[in-house]
Amino acid sequence: MTKTMRIFFAILLMALSQLAIATKDYAIERAYFEDVTGQLSFEDAKNKDYQPIEYILAKGYSSSVFWVRFKIEAAPIIETTLKNKYGDVFVLSIQPPYLDEVRLYDPLLSVTGEKVVGDKHSIDNNDFSSLNFNLAIPRSNESRYVWLRVKSTSTIFMRAQVLSYENFLEMDKTQEFGFSFYLAILILLFLS
């Protein structure tokens, strides 16, 4: 593969990743708290001092549990149609999908901590099939906080977005295309 082709493919891959980033994210505030003991309950953790983060929680290898708090923008339920049957929910999309356990705490859900995804849990726990972990959370007329309890023996590196169902589908298709494209390039490089 020539140098020009490599540069072209690198630019194309960066452009595809920017398309995925450009979707409307309803998380208007992100913060985290590190529980070094790993023993705090949700009631104890939710009132701790949280440190703001931009988009990605990157803490490397750690035996700590990380609590990530999101402030979700108010967004009324939209009318459902055959094309959009999920007008009453957001999709909390969590990347990359190699964390051991991510547990959701949402005051609008009847039981907190019951929605859990991760490597140590069944793939069926995902509310929507994808390359990522995906949890449905209710839309609301008022903004609110939701929490994720993140525990992993691998590196703590997580990006989570709160998306409308339509934006989730667009992002997911773009991500799948980019991943397929990346695999095709790797195969071409190995064969040449």
PyMOL commands that place a pseudoatom at each C-alpha (Angstrom):
pseudoatom trace, name=CA, resn=MET, resi=1, chain=A, elem=C, hetatm=0, pos=[0.000, 0.000, 0.000]
pseudoatom trace, name=CA, resn=THR, resi=2, chain=A, elem=C, hetatm=0, pos=[1.400, 3.369, -0.953]
pseudoatom trace, name=CA, resn=LYS, resi=3, chain=A, elem=C, hetatm=0, pos=[1.996, 6.189, 1.480]
pseudoatom trace, name=CA, resn=THR, resi=4, chain=A, elem=C, hetatm=0, pos=[-0.744, 8.271, -0.190]
pseudoatom trace, name=CA, resn=MET, resi=5, chain=A, elem=C, hetatm=0, pos=[-3.295, 5.495, 0.277]
pseudoatom trace, name=CA, resn=ARG, resi=6, chain=A, elem=C, hetatm=0, pos=[-2.346, 5.127, 3.939]
pseudoatom trace, name=CA, resn=ILE, resi=7, chain=A, elem=C, hetatm=0, pos=[-2.801, 8.847, 4.511]
pseudoatom trace, name=CA, resn=PHE, resi=8, chain=A, elem=C, hetatm=0, pos=[-6.147, 8.766, 2.682]
pseudoatom trace, name=CA, resn=PHE, resi=9, chain=A, elem=C, hetatm=0, pos=[-7.402, 5.869, 4.805]
pseudoatom trace, name=CA, resn=ALA, resi=10, chain=A, elem=C, hetatm=0, pos=[-6.206, 7.519, 8.014]
pseudoatom trace, name=CA, resn=ILE, resi=11, chain=A, elem=C, hetatm=0, pos=[-8.066, 10.729, 7.146]
pseudoatom trace, name=CA, resn=LEU, resi=12, chain=A, elem=C, hetatm=0, pos=[-11.182, 8.754, 6.196]
pseudoatom trace, name=CA, resn=LEU, resi=13, chain=A, elem=C, hetatm=0, pos=[-11.095, 6.847, 9.482]
pseudoatom trace, name=CA, resn=MET, resi=14, chain=A, elem=C, hetatm=0, pos=[-10.748, 10.089, 11.471]
pseudoatom trace, name=CA, resn=ALA, resi=15, chain=A, elem=C, hetatm=0, pos=[-13.677, 11.596, 9.564]
pseudoatom trace, name=CA, resn=LEU, resi=16, chain=A, elem=C, hetatm=0, pos=[-15.847, 8.561, 10.341]
pseudoatom trace, name=CA, resn=SER, resi=17, chain=A, elem=C, hetatm=0, pos=[-14.996, 8.787, 14.024]
pseudoatom trace, name=CA, resn=GLN, resi=18, chain=A, elem=C, hetatm=0, pos=[-15.967, 12.485, 14.004]
pseudoatom trace, name=CA, resn=LEU, resi=19, chain=A, elem=C, hetatm=0, pos=[-19.360, 11.594, 12.504]
pseudoatom trace, name=CA, resn=ALA, resi=20, chain=A, elem=C, hetatm=0, pos=[-20.002, 9.300, 15.448]
pseudoatom trace, name=CA, resn=ILE, resi=21, chain=A, elem=C, hetatm=0, pos=[-19.018, 12.063, 17.862]
pseudoatom trace, name=CA, resn=ALA, resi=22, chain=A, elem=C, hetatm=0, pos=[-21.309, 14.631, 16.197]
pseudoatom trace, name=CA, resn=THR, resi=23, chain=A, elem=C, hetatm=0, pos=[-24.563, 13.069, 17.461]
pseudoatom trace, name=CA, resn=LYS, resi=24, chain=A, elem=C, hetatm=0, pos=[-26.662, 14.934, 20.057]
pseudoatom trace, name=CA, resn=ASP, resi=25, chain=A, elem=C, hetatm=0, pos=[-25.618, 13.822, 23.545]
pseudoatom trace, name=CA, resn=TYR, resi=26, chain=A, elem=C, hetatm=0, pos=[-28.221, 14.439, 26.262]
pseudoatom trace, name=CA, resn=ALA, resi=27, chain=A, elem=C, hetatm=0, pos=[-25.632, 14.093, 29.040]
pseudoatom trace, name=CA, resn=ILE, resi=28, chain=A, elem=C, hetatm=0, pos=[-24.996, 17.752, 29.852]
pseudoatom trace, name=CA, resn=GLU, resi=29, chain=A, elem=C, hetatm=0, pos=[-22.663, 17.120, 32.784]
pseudoatom trace, name=CA, resn=ARG, resi=30, chain=A, elem=C, hetatm=0, pos=[-20.261, 14.283, 33.666]
pseudoatom trace, name=CA, resn=ALA, resi=31, chain=A, elem=C, hetatm=0, pos=[-18.359, 13.641, 36.889]
pseudoatom trace, name=CA, resn=TYR, resi=32, chain=A, elem=C, hetatm=0, pos=[-16.726, 10.707, 38.682]
pseudoatom trace, name=CA, resn=PHE, resi=33, chain=A, elem=C, hetatm=0, pos=[-15.832, 9.537, 42.165]
pseudoatom trace, name=CA, resn=GLU, resi=34, chain=A, elem=C, hetatm=0, pos=[-13.209, 6.874, 42.929]
pseudoatom trace, name=CA, resn=ASP, resi=35, chain=A, elem=C, hetatm=0, pos=[-14.217, 4.387, 45.626]
pseudoatom trace, name=CA, resn=VAL, resi=36, chain=A, elem=C, hetatm=0, pos=[-10.846, 2.903, 46.593]
pseudoatom trace, name=CA, resn=THR, resi=37, chain=A, elem=C, hetatm=0, pos=[-12.493, 0.410, 48.977]
pseudoatom trace, name=CA, resn=GLY, resi=38, chain=A, elem=C, hetatm=0, pos=[-15.013, -0.801, 46.384]
pseudoatom trace, name=CA, resn=GLN, resi=39, chain=A, elem=C, hetatm=0, pos=[-17.517, -1.223, 49.214]
pseudoatom trace, name=CA, resn=LEU, resi=40, chain=A, elem=C, hetatm=0, pos=[-19.681, 1.912, 49.073]
pseudoatom trace, name=CA, resn=SER, resi=41, chain=A, elem=C, hetatm=0, pos=[-23.397, 1.486, 48.533]
pseudoatom trace, name=CA, resn=PHE, resi=42, chain=A, elem=C, hetatm=0, pos=[-25.251, 3.683, 46.085]
pseudoatom trace, name=CA, resn=GLU, resi=43, chain=A, elem=C, hetatm=0, pos=[-26.720, 5.734, 48.941]
pseudoatom trace, name=CA, resn=ASP, resi=44, chain=A, elem=C, hetatm=0, pos=[-23.209, 6.459, 50.256]
pseudoatom trace, name=CA, resn=ALA, resi=45, chain=A, elem=C, hetatm=0, pos=[-21.625, 7.075, 46.844]
pseudoatom trace, name=CA, resn=LYS, resi=46, chain=A, elem=C, hetatm=0, pos=[-24.233, 9.434, 45.413]
pseudoatom trace, name=CA, resn=ASN, resi=47, chain=A, elem=C, hetatm=0, pos=[-23.453, 12.160, 47.966]
pseudoatom trace, name=CA, resn=LYS, resi=48, chain=A, elem=C, hetatm=0, pos=[-19.654, 12.126, 47.603]
pseudoatom trace, name=CA, resn=ASP, resi=49, chain=A, elem=C, hetatm=0, pos=[-17.620, 14.904, 45.982]
pseudoatom trace, name=CA, resn=TYR, resi=50, chain=A, elem=C, hetatm=0, pos=[-17.504, 14.158, 42.262]
pseudoatom trace, name=CA, resn=GLN, resi=51, chain=A, elem=C, hetatm=0, pos=[-14.725, 15.412, 39.969]
pseudoatom trace, name=CA, resn=PRO, resi=52, chain=A, elem=C, hetatm=0, pos=[-15.812, 16.742, 36.558]
pseudoatom trace, name=CA, resn=ILE, resi=53, chain=A, elem=C, hetatm=0, pos=[-14.756, 14.918, 33.385]
pseudoatom trace, name=CA, resn=GLU, resi=54, chain=A, elem=C, hetatm=0, pos=[-15.152, 15.873, 29.734]
pseudoatom trace, name=CA, resn=TYR, resi=55, chain=A, elem=C, hetatm=0, pos=[-16.182, 12.795, 27.733]
pseudoatom trace, name=CA, resn=ILE, resi=56, chain=A, elem=C, hetatm=0, pos=[-13.899, 9.933, 28.699]
pseudoatom trace, name=CA, resn=LEU, resi=57, chain=A, elem=C, hetatm=0, pos=[-13.077, 8.376, 32.049]
pseudoatom trace, name=CA, resn=ALA, resi=58, chain=A, elem=C, hetatm=0, pos=[-9.493, 7.109, 31.700]
pseudoatom trace, name=CA, resn=LYS, resi=59, chain=A, elem=C, hetatm=0, pos=[-7.930, 5.742, 34.902]
pseudoatom trace, name=CA, resn=GLY, resi=60, chain=A, elem=C, hetatm=0, pos=[-5.807, 2.829, 33.710]
pseudoatom trace, name=CA, resn=TYR, resi=61, chain=A, elem=C, hetatm=0, pos=[-5.566, -0.356, 35.764]
pseudoatom trace, name=CA, resn=SER, resi=62, chain=A, elem=C, hetatm=0, pos=[-7.154, 0.027, 39.170]
pseudoatom trace, name=CA, resn=SER, resi=63, chain=A, elem=C, hetatm=0, pos=[-8.777, -2.139, 41.821]
pseudoatom trace, name=CA, resn=SER, resi=64, chain=A, elem=C, hetatm=0, pos=[-11.047, 0.797, 42.701]
pseudoatom trace, name=CA, resn=VAL, resi=65, chain=A, elem=C, hetatm=0, pos=[-14.697, 1.098, 41.795]
pseudoatom trace, name=CA, resn=PHE, resi=66, chain=A, elem=C, hetatm=0, pos=[-15.570, 4.239, 39.852]
pseudoatom trace, name=CA, resn=TRP, resi=67, chain=A, elem=C, hetatm=0, pos=[-18.910, 5.967, 40.173]
pseudoatom trace, name=CA, resn=VAL, resi=68, chain=A, elem=C, hetatm=0, pos=[-19.777, 8.094, 37.153]
pseudoatom trace, name=CA, resn=ARG, resi=69, chain=A, elem=C, hetatm=0, pos=[-22.576, 10.629, 37.463]
pseudoatom trace, name=CA, resn=PHE, resi=70, chain=A, elem=C, hetatm=0, pos=[-24.399, 12.079, 34.456]
pseudoatom trace, name=CA, resn=LYS, resi=71, chain=A, elem=C, hetatm=0, pos=[-26.827, 14.961, 34.423]
pseudoatom trace, name=CA, resn=ILE, resi=72, chain=A, elem=C, hetatm=0, pos=[-29.425, 14.127, 31.788]
pseudoatom trace, name=CA, resn=GLU, resi=73, chain=A, elem=C, hetatm=0, pos=[-31.022, 16.994, 29.871]
pseudoatom trace, name=CA, resn=ALA, resi=74, chain=A, elem=C, hetatm=0, pos=[-34.801, 17.313, 30.103]
pseudoatom trace, name=CA, resn=ALA, resi=75, chain=A, elem=C, hetatm=0, pos=[-36.475, 15.899, 27.004]
pseudoatom trace, name=CA, resn=PRO, resi=76, chain=A, elem=C, hetatm=0, pos=[-40.185, 15.141, 26.830]
pseudoatom trace, name=CA, resn=ILE, resi=77, chain=A, elem=C, hetatm=0, pos=[-41.427, 11.851, 25.491]
pseudoatom trace, name=CA, resn=ILE, resi=78, chain=A, elem=C, hetatm=0, pos=[-41.945, 11.997, 21.742]
pseudoatom trace, name=CA, resn=GLU, resi=79, chain=A, elem=C, hetatm=0, pos=[-44.793, 10.363, 19.895]
pseudoatom trace, name=CA, resn=THR, resi=80, chain=A, elem=C, hetatm=0, pos=[-43.958, 6.828, 18.834]
pseudoatom trace, name=CA, resn=THR, resi=81, chain=A, elem=C, hetatm=0, pos=[-44.363, 5.689, 15.252]
pseudoatom trace, name=CA, resn=LEU, resi=82, chain=A, elem=C, hetatm=0, pos=[-43.608, 2.507, 13.373]
pseudoatom trace, name=CA, resn=LYS, resi=83, chain=A, elem=C, hetatm=0, pos=[-40.253, 4.023, 12.425]
pseudoatom trace, name=CA, resn=ASN, resi=84, chain=A, elem=C, hetatm=0, pos=[-39.521, 5.165, 15.986]
pseudoatom trace, name=CA, resn=LYS, resi=85, chain=A, elem=C, hetatm=0, pos=[-41.027, 2.844, 18.559]
pseudoatom trace, name=CA, resn=TYR, resi=86, chain=A, elem=C, hetatm=0, pos=[-38.689, 4.069, 21.312]
pseudoatom trace, name=CA, resn=GLY, resi=87, chain=A, elem=C, hetatm=0, pos=[-39.813, 7.681, 21.768]
pseudoatom trace, name=CA, resn=ASP, resi=88, chain=A, elem=C, hetatm=0, pos=[-40.034, 7.273, 25.546]
pseudoatom trace, name=CA, resn=VAL, resi=89, chain=A, elem=C, hetatm=0, pos=[-36.397, 6.286, 26.152]
pseudoatom trace, name=CA, resn=PHE, resi=90, chain=A, elem=C, hetatm=0, pos=[-32.824, 7.378, 25.709]
pseudoatom trace, name=CA, resn=VAL, resi=91, chain=A, elem=C, hetatm=0, pos=[-30.058, 4.907, 24.983]
pseudoatom trace, name=CA, resn=LEU, resi=92, chain=A, elem=C, hetatm=0, pos=[-27.108, 5.055, 27.371]
pseudoatom trace, name=CA, resn=SER, resi=93, chain=A, elem=C, hetatm=0, pos=[-24.334, 3.738, 25.116]
pseudoatom trace, name=CA, resn=ILE, resi=94, chain=A, elem=C, hetatm=0, pos=[-21.123, 2.672, 26.877]
pseudoatom trace, name=CA, resn=GLN, resi=95, chain=A, elem=C, hetatm=0, pos=[-17.844, 2.135, 25.015]
pseudoatom trace, name=CA, resn=PRO, resi=96, chain=A, elem=C, hetatm=0, pos=[-15.643, 0.107, 24.839]
pseudoatom trace, name=CA, resn=PRO, resi=97, chain=A, elem=C, hetatm=0, pos=[-17.435, -3.144, 25.611]
pseudoatom trace, name=CA, resn=TYR, resi=98, chain=A, elem=C, hetatm=0, pos=[-14.725, -4.840, 27.668]
pseudoatom trace, name=CA, resn=LEU, resi=99, chain=A, elem=C, hetatm=0, pos=[-15.465, -3.543, 31.166]
pseudoatom trace, name=CA, resn=ASP, resi=100, chain=A, elem=C, hetatm=0, pos=[-16.305, -6.293, 33.668]
pseudoatom trace, name=CA, resn=GLU, resi=101, chain=A, elem=C, hetatm=0, pos=[-19.365, -4.677, 35.226]
pseudoatom trace, name=CA, resn=VAL, resi=102, chain=A, elem=C, hetatm=0, pos=[-21.310, -1.470, 34.669]
pseudoatom trace, name=CA, resn=ARG, resi=103, chain=A, elem=C, hetatm=0, pos=[-24.341, -1.045, 36.930]
pseudoatom trace, name=CA, resn=LEU, resi=104, chain=A, elem=C, hetatm=0, pos=[-26.976, 1.653, 36.335]
pseudoatom trace, name=CA, resn=TYR, resi=105, chain=A, elem=C, hetatm=0, pos=[-28.650, 3.644, 39.115]
pseudoatom trace, name=CA, resn=ASP, resi=106, chain=A, elem=C, hetatm=0, pos=[-31.519, 5.808, 37.840]
pseudoatom trace, name=CA, resn=PRO, resi=107, chain=A, elem=C, hetatm=0, pos=[-34.140, 7.375, 40.142]
pseudoatom trace, name=CA, resn=LEU, resi=108, chain=A, elem=C, hetatm=0, pos=[-36.798, 6.951, 37.436]
pseudoatom trace, name=CA, resn=LEU, resi=109, chain=A, elem=C, hetatm=0, pos=[-36.376, 3.184, 37.372]
pseudoatom trace, name=CA, resn=SER, resi=110, chain=A, elem=C, hetatm=0, pos=[-38.385, 1.321, 39.969]
pseudoatom trace, name=CA, resn=VAL, resi=111, chain=A, elem=C, hetatm=0, pos=[-35.396, -0.680, 41.249]
pseudoatom trace, name=CA, resn=THR, resi=112, chain=A, elem=C, hetatm=0, pos=[-31.941, 0.884, 41.184]
pseudoatom trace, name=CA, resn=GLY, resi=113, chain=A, elem=C, hetatm=0, pos=[-28.846, -1.126, 40.342]
pseudoatom trace, name=CA, resn=GLU, resi=114, chain=A, elem=C, hetatm=0, pos=[-30.748, -3.873, 38.569]
pseudoatom trace, name=CA, resn=LYS, resi=115, chain=A, elem=C, hetatm=0, pos=[-29.641, -2.930, 35.064]
pseudoatom trace, name=CA, resn=VAL, resi=116, chain=A, elem=C, hetatm=0, pos=[-26.137, -4.301, 34.717]
pseudoatom trace, name=CA, resn=VAL, resi=117, chain=A, elem=C, hetatm=0, pos=[-23.946, -4.999, 31.687]
pseudoatom trace, name=CA, resn=GLY, resi=118, chain=A, elem=C, hetatm=0, pos=[-20.364, -6.117, 31.271]
pseudoatom trace, name=CA, resn=ASP, resi=119, chain=A, elem=C, hetatm=0, pos=[-18.021, -8.928, 30.339]
pseudoatom trace, name=CA, resn=LYS, resi=120, chain=A, elem=C, hetatm=0, pos=[-19.043, -10.922, 33.411]
pseudoatom trace, name=CA, resn=HIS, resi=121, chain=A, elem=C, hetatm=0, pos=[-22.743, -10.707, 32.554]
pseudoatom trace, name=CA, resn=SER, resi=122, chain=A, elem=C, hetatm=0, pos=[-24.939, -12.067, 29.804]
pseudoatom trace, name=CA, resn=ILE, resi=123, chain=A, elem=C, hetatm=0, pos=[-25.029, -10.214, 26.497]
pseudoatom trace, name=CA, resn=ASP, resi=124, chain=A, elem=C, hetatm=0, pos=[-28.814, -10.385, 26.856]
pseudoatom trace, name=CA, resn=ASN, resi=125, chain=A, elem=C, hetatm=0, pos=[-28.588, -7.730, 29.587]
pseudoatom trace, name=CA, resn=ASN, resi=126, chain=A, elem=C, hetatm=0, pos=[-28.073, -5.138, 26.836]
pseudoatom trace, name=CA, resn=ASP, resi=127, chain=A, elem=C, hetatm=0, pos=[-31.332, -3.429, 25.960]
pseudoatom trace, name=CA, resn=PHE, resi=128, chain=A, elem=C, hetatm=0, pos=[-30.167, -2.949, 22.351]
pseudoatom trace, name=CA, resn=SER, resi=129, chain=A, elem=C, hetatm=0, pos=[-27.750, -5.175, 20.390]
pseudoatom trace, name=CA, resn=SER, resi=130, chain=A, elem=C, hetatm=0, pos=[-24.622, -3.370, 19.287]
pseudoatom trace, name=CA, resn=LEU, resi=131, chain=A, elem=C, hetatm=0, pos=[-20.835, -3.352, 19.450]
pseudoatom trace, name=CA, resn=ASN, resi=132, chain=A, elem=C, hetatm=0, pos=[-21.232, -1.399, 22.733]
pseudoatom trace, name=CA, resn=PHE, resi=133, chain=A, elem=C, hetatm=0, pos=[-23.057, -1.878, 26.022]
pseudoatom trace, name=CA, resn=ASN, resi=134, chain=A, elem=C, hetatm=0, pos=[-26.495, -0.226, 25.750]
pseudoatom trace, name=CA, resn=LEU, resi=135, chain=A, elem=C, hetatm=0, pos=[-29.087, 0.497, 28.412]
pseudoatom trace, name=CA, resn=ALA, resi=136, chain=A, elem=C, hetatm=0, pos=[-32.504, 2.104, 27.940]
pseudoatom trace, name=CA, resn=ILE, resi=137, chain=A, elem=C, hetatm=0, pos=[-33.283, 4.914, 30.373]
pseudoatom trace, name=CA, resn=PRO, resi=138, chain=A, elem=C, hetatm=0, pos=[-36.562, 6.856, 30.508]
pseudoatom trace, name=CA, resn=ARG, resi=139, chain=A, elem=C, hetatm=0, pos=[-36.934, 10.330, 29.043]
pseudoatom trace, name=CA, resn=SER, resi=140, chain=A, elem=C, hetatm=0, pos=[-38.176, 12.952, 31.458]
pseudoatom trace, name=CA, resn=ASN, resi=141, chain=A, elem=C, hetatm=0, pos=[-39.644, 16.464, 31.416]
pseudoatom trace, name=CA, resn=GLU, resi=142, chain=A, elem=C, hetatm=0, pos=[-37.059, 17.451, 34.022]
pseudoatom trace, name=CA, resn=SER, resi=143, chain=A, elem=C, hetatm=0, pos=[-33.302, 17.087, 34.065]
pseudoatom trace, name=CA, resn=ARG, resi=144, chain=A, elem=C, hetatm=0, pos=[-31.940, 14.499, 36.494]
pseudoatom trace, name=CA, resn=TYR, resi=145, chain=A, elem=C, hetatm=0, pos=[-28.827, 12.630, 37.572]
pseudoatom trace, name=CA, resn=VAL, resi=146, chain=A, elem=C, hetatm=0, pos=[-28.090, 8.978, 36.818]
pseudoatom trace, name=CA, resn=TRP, resi=147, chain=A, elem=C, hetatm=0, pos=[-25.095, 7.024, 38.090]
pseudoatom trace, name=CA, resn=LEU, resi=148, chain=A, elem=C, hetatm=0, pos=[-22.972, 4.187, 36.746]
pseudoatom trace, name=CA, resn=ARG, resi=149, chain=A, elem=C, hetatm=0, pos=[-20.917, 1.952, 39.020]
pseudoatom trace, name=CA, resn=VAL, resi=150, chain=A, elem=C, hetatm=0, pos=[-17.925, 0.780, 36.960]
pseudoatom trace, name=CA, resn=LYS, resi=151, chain=A, elem=C, hetatm=0, pos=[-15.713, -2.110, 38.056]
pseudoatom trace, name=CA, resn=SER, resi=152, chain=A, elem=C, hetatm=0, pos=[-13.150, -3.876, 35.911]
pseudoatom trace, name=CA, resn=THR, resi=153, chain=A, elem=C, hetatm=0, pos=[-9.945, -5.882, 36.132]
pseudoatom trace, name=CA, resn=SER, resi=154, chain=A, elem=C, hetatm=0, pos=[-8.928, -4.466, 32.746]
pseudoatom trace, name=CA, resn=THR, resi=155, chain=A, elem=C, hetatm=0, pos=[-8.073, -0.834, 32.208]
pseudoatom trace, name=CA, resn=ILE, resi=156, chain=A, elem=C, hetatm=0, pos=[-10.676, 1.718, 33.247]
pseudoatom trace, name=CA, resn=PHE, resi=157, chain=A, elem=C, hetatm=0, pos=[-11.339, 3.549, 30.003]
pseudoatom trace, name=CA, resn=MET, resi=158, chain=A, elem=C, hetatm=0, pos=[-14.950, 4.457, 29.323]
pseudoatom trace, name=CA, resn=ARG, resi=159, chain=A, elem=C, hetatm=0, pos=[-16.980, 6.782, 27.169]
pseudoatom trace, name=CA, resn=ALA, resi=160, chain=A, elem=C, hetatm=0, pos=[-20.722, 6.918, 27.719]
pseudoatom trace, name=CA, resn=GLN, resi=161, chain=A, elem=C, hetatm=0, pos=[-23.278, 8.876, 25.738]
pseudoatom trace, name=CA, resn=VAL, resi=162, chain=A, elem=C, hetatm=0, pos=[-26.979, 9.467, 26.300]
pseudoatom trace, name=CA, resn=LEU, resi=163, chain=A, elem=C, hetatm=0, pos=[-28.618, 9.405, 22.874]
pseudoatom trace, name=CA, resn=SER, resi=164, chain=A, elem=C, hetatm=0, pos=[-32.053, 9.424, 21.331]
pseudoatom trace, name=CA, resn=TYR, resi=165, chain=A, elem=C, hetatm=0, pos=[-32.938, 6.119, 19.713]
pseudoatom trace, name=CA, resn=GLU, resi=166, chain=A, elem=C, hetatm=0, pos=[-32.485, 7.590, 16.207]
pseudoatom trace, name=CA, resn=ASN, resi=167, chain=A, elem=C, hetatm=0, pos=[-29.067, 9.039, 17.048]
pseudoatom trace, name=CA, resn=PHE, resi=168, chain=A, elem=C, hetatm=0, pos=[-28.076, 5.738, 18.637]
pseudoatom trace, name=CA, resn=LEU, resi=169, chain=A, elem=C, hetatm=0, pos=[-28.923, 3.884, 15.419]
pseudoatom trace, name=CA, resn=GLU, resi=170, chain=A, elem=C, hetatm=0, pos=[-26.966, 6.383, 13.308]
pseudoatom trace, name=CA, resn=MET, resi=171, chain=A, elem=C, hetatm=0, pos=[-23.931, 6.224, 15.606]
pseudoatom trace, name=CA, resn=ASP, resi=172, chain=A, elem=C, hetatm=0, pos=[-24.071, 2.448, 15.738]
pseudoatom trace, name=CA, resn=LYS, resi=173, chain=A, elem=C, hetatm=0, pos=[-24.226, 2.070, 11.951]
pseudoatom trace, name=CA, resn=THR, resi=174, chain=A, elem=C, hetatm=0, pos=[-21.325, 4.503, 11.537]
pseudoatom trace, name=CA, resn=GLN, resi=175, chain=A, elem=C, hetatm=0, pos=[-19.311, 2.634, 14.153]
pseudoatom trace, name=CA, resn=GLU, resi=176, chain=A, elem=C, hetatm=0, pos=[-20.018, -0.743, 12.531]
pseudoatom trace, name=CA, resn=PHE, resi=177, chain=A, elem=C, hetatm=0, pos=[-19.026, 0.626, 9.125]
pseudoatom trace, name=CA, resn=GLY, resi=178, chain=A, elem=C, hetatm=0, pos=[-15.829, 2.119, 10.544]
pseudoatom trace, name=CA, resn=PHE, resi=179, chain=A, elem=C, hetatm=0, pos=[-14.974, -1.129, 12.315]
pseudoatom trace, name=CA, resn=SER, resi=180, chain=A, elem=C, hetatm=0, pos=[-15.596, -3.160, 9.133]
pseudoatom trace, name=CA, resn=PHE, resi=181, chain=A, elem=C, hetatm=0, pos=[-13.525, -0.692, 7.140]
pseudoatom trace, name=CA, resn=TYR, resi=182, chain=A, elem=C, hetatm=0, pos=[-10.694, -0.926, 9.675]
pseudoatom trace, name=CA, resn=LEU, resi=183, chain=A, elem=C, hetatm=0, pos=[-10.752, -4.748, 9.511]
pseudoatom trace, name=CA, resn=ALA, resi=184, chain=A, elem=C, hetatm=0, pos=[-10.687, -4.644, 5.703]
pseudoatom trace, name=CA, resn=ILE, resi=185, chain=A, elem=C, hetatm=0, pos=[-7.638, -2.362, 5.781]
pseudoatom trace, name=CA, resn=LEU, resi=186, chain=A, elem=C, hetatm=0, pos=[-5.878, -4.677, 8.239]
pseudoatom trace, name=CA, resn=ILE, resi=187, chain=A, elem=C, hetatm=0, pos=[-6.600, -7.684, 6.020]
pseudoatom trace, name=CA, resn=LEU, resi=188, chain=A, elem=C, hetatm=0, pos=[-5.240, -5.821, 2.991]
pseudoatom trace, name=CA, resn=LEU, resi=189, chain=A, elem=C, hetatm=0, pos=[-2.103, -4.872, 4.907]
pseudoatom trace, name=CA, resn=PHE, resi=190, chain=A, elem=C, hetatm=0, pos=[-1.525, -8.446, 6.070]
pseudoatom trace, name=CA, resn=LEU, resi=191, chain=A, elem=C, hetatm=0, pos=[-2.058, -9.838, 2.565]
pseudoatom trace, name=CA, resn=SER, resi=192, chain=A, elem=C, hetatm=0, pos=[0.280, -7.364, 0.874]
for i in range(1, 192): cmd.bond("trace and resi %d" % i, "trace and resi %d" % (i + 1))
show_as sticks, trace
zoom trace
